[in-house]
Amino acid sequence: MKRWFLLAALVATTASAHHGWSEYNADKPLTLSGTIEESGYLQPHGFVRLKTADKTWLVVLAPPGRMENRGLPKENLVAGNQATVHGYPHRSNATELRAERITIKDKTTELR
């Protein structure tokens, strides 16, 4: 019984930490364009490091399954590709953005 309780507590803590979308400011949407320096097609969310004219951003994307289902394969998120992302900046990390959509090679993918 004790193990079950600990497992339930761990799952609840992980879920609440994962869904911290309130950390992003939906009142100040941004559109960024730049070059992908690095990417990850990982759970729970993919990401790209996007080099813009003034800084490098960590752009949080959708889960890989959703990106794949909506037509954004891993092969499009390679270093050197140009990308434009539209999303919401993190409230306390000035170099992080939660993407709502991403455009690569003239194809826009809705992520949310």
N, C-alpha and C positions, 0 to 999 in steps of 0.2 A: 504494500500500500504506500509506503514511504517513497519508494522509487517512482511509482505512478505520479504522486504529487509533485516530485521534483521534475519529472519529465514534463508535466503539464505547465509548471511554472516556467521552465526553460522555453517551451514553445510560445507561451504567451509573451514573454519578454522579447524573444526574437521577433515575433510578429509586430509588436508595438514599435520596436526600434526600426524595422524595415519600412513601415508605412508612415514615415515622418514627413509627408508631403507638406505639412504646415510650415516646415522650415524653408519653403520656397515662396517667394513673394509674387503671387498671381496678379497683383495690382501694378507690377512693373515689368511687363513682358519685354523681352529682348530678341533681336534677330542678329545672329553672329555669322560671319563668313570667314573661312580660313582653310588651312591645310591640316588634314589629319596627321598627327605625329605618332599616335599609338591608338590601339583599340582593343577592346575585350568583348567577346561575345559570350558573356558569363551570366550565371544565375546569381542573384535574383534579377539583376539588370545589367544590360550591356553598357559600354561607355566608349567615348572617344576623347582623346586629348586633342583639342582643336587650337592650333596656333593662329591667332588673329594678328592684326597690325600692331596691337599694343600689349597683348599678353597671351598666355596659354591657358585655356579653360578646360576643366574637367566637365564633360557633358554627359549626364546620366541619361541613358536611353531606356527603352522598354526591355522586357525579358526576351531572350533569344527566340522563343517559340512565337511570340507575337510579331517580332520583326520578320521572321521567316514567313509566317502566314500572310503578312501584309506586303511582301515583295521586297524585303531588304535583307538579302543574304549576307553572310559573313564576308564574302569576297568583295563586297562593295565598301567595307569599312577598313580598307588597307591604308597604311601610311603613304602619304603623297597625294591621295585623292583630295580634291576640293570639296568642301561641304558647306552648306548653309543650314543653320539650326534656328528654330524659333522656340522659345520657352521662357522659363521663369528663373531668375537668379536666386541663389541661396541667400537667406537673410544675414548669415554671419560669415560666410566664406565668399569673398569677392571674386573668386575664380571658379565657381561652380554654378552650373546651370542644369535644370531639369528640362529636357527637351520634350516638346509637344509634337514636333514634326522635324524631319530632316530631309534635305534635298541633296542628292548626289547624282552626278551625271544627268541632270535635267529630270530626274524622277523624285517626286516628293512622296514621302511615306509618313502617314499619320501614326503616331506612336501611342497615343492614349485612347 
